[in-house]
Amino acid sequence: MTKLEFSLDQVDLHILRIMQENARTNNADIARELGMAPSAILERVKKLEQKQIILQYNARINPEALNQNMLSFIFIKTQDIIGVQKVGILLAEIPEVLEVHDIAGEDGYLIKVRTNDSAGLVDLMRNSLSKIEGIISTRTTIVLETVKEDNKLVIAQKD
């Protein structure tokens, strides 16, 4: 994977901080906070999107509202050789799988899944994971309580 180079100034970083906190903040409010014209903010945001610095806008939904109360992490050992992500691509297609990480160590992948309950987890294992060719074994960790779950990045000030 090629490492992308990004050039961000203080204004870009400030815009990212504001939008990461609340992506629904409008350009006029951002412009007011930064002392700039809304059109200048709009242009900067469009450039941040075009450069793939801002990847998407999401609504964070309470999983309990959808009865997705069980959070689990599953370590998956595969037959994949290093650099081949056939299993990872198939894992990413499973709706209950929230994250797929190709990891170093004995296991090839670590996935994060949400299901309604333990029966839903068993169903996922039997009807989805077991059908993926190349999976040798799995180890599942069930989360008892989440202390912190966030996807906000630290956006440091530039000197």
N, C-alpha and C positions, 0 to 999 in steps of 0.2 A: 504494500500500500504506500503510495507516494505521500510524503508529508507536504501539506499545503502551507504556504506562507501567507500570513495576514498582516496588513499594516493598519493599525488602529491608533487614532489619536485620542486625546482626552475627551473630546466631544463624543466620539463614537463609543467610548467606554461608558460615559455617563448615560447615553441613550440606551445602551445594553443593560445597564443596571436598572434603569427605570422600567424598561420593557420586560425584563426578567421578573421583576417584582409584580408587575401587572401588565400583561400584553394588551389589555384593552385601553391603556392610557392613550388618549388621542394626541395627534401631532401638536395641536394648539397648546395643550397642557405641558407637553415636553418642551416646546418652544419657549413658553413662559418661564419654566424653571431654568432653562439654559440661557435665556435672554437672546433668543434667535427668532427668525421668521419661521412660521409654520411650513412654508414652502421649502426652506432649507432643511428642515427636519425630515420632511417627506422624501426629499431627494437622498438624504443620508440613509434613511431606513431602506429605501429601494436598493441602494448600493450594497448595504449590509445583506440584504436578501440575495441579490445577484451574486455576491462573492461567497454565498453559502455560509455566512457567519450566523445569520438568523436562519435557522433551518425550517421552522414551522411554528404555528401558534396553536396552543392546546388549552382545553378546559380540564382542570384537575377535578375528577369526580370521586366522591366518597365511595369506596368499594362496598361498604355496608349497605348503601342505598340500592345496590344491585345484587345484594345477597352474595357477594364474593368475599366471604369472611376469612377464608383460609389462604394464607400466603406461605409459599414453600419455595425452597431453593433446591434444585436437583443437579448434582454432579453427574456428568455422563461420560463414560469411557467409550471410545469408538475405535473402529478400525481405520478411520481416516488417517492418511499420512500428513505430515506437516505441510501446510499450505493448501491442502484440499479441504474445502468447506461444504462438501455435499450434505453431510448430516446437519450441519449448522443451518443451511438454507432450508432444509425440510423442517427443522425445529421452529424456525422463524415463521413458518406458514401456519402453525397451530395457534388458534385464536387466544387460548388461555395463557400462552407464553408471552410474557411482557418484555423480557430481555433475553438475549442469547449472547454469551461471551465465550470466545475461543480463548482458553486459558493454558498457562504453562503448568507442568506437573503431570501426575498420573492420569488425570481426567482430561478429556479433550474440550469439554464444554461445561459451562455453568449456566443454567437457565433459571429465571425467576417466573413463577407461575401463580395465578390466582384462580381458585375454584370456590364453589359454594361451601364445600365441607370435605371431610375425608373420603366420602363416597365419590365425590366429584374428582378428587385427586386419583383415586383408584381407577376410575373410569378413564381419566386422561392417560394414566400409565398403560392400561390394558388396550385401549382402543386407538391411541395416537402414538405414544412412544414405542410400544412393542411392534408397531407396523413399520418403523423406520429401519431399513436395512443398514447395517454397519454399527448399530449400538450394541456394545458388548455387555455393559452393566450400568446401573444407576445407583446413586446414594441420595436419599432425600432427607432434607432438613426442614421440619415444619416450624414456622415462626409462632411462638407463643404470644408475644406482645411486641409491637413496633414502638421503639423509643423515638426514632427519627426516620422519616422517609421523605426525601426531597430530591429534586433534580437541578437545583440552582447551582451554578458555577460561581466560584469566587472570582470577582472581577476587581483586580487590584488597580490602584491609582498609578498612573505613569508619573515618573519623576520629571 
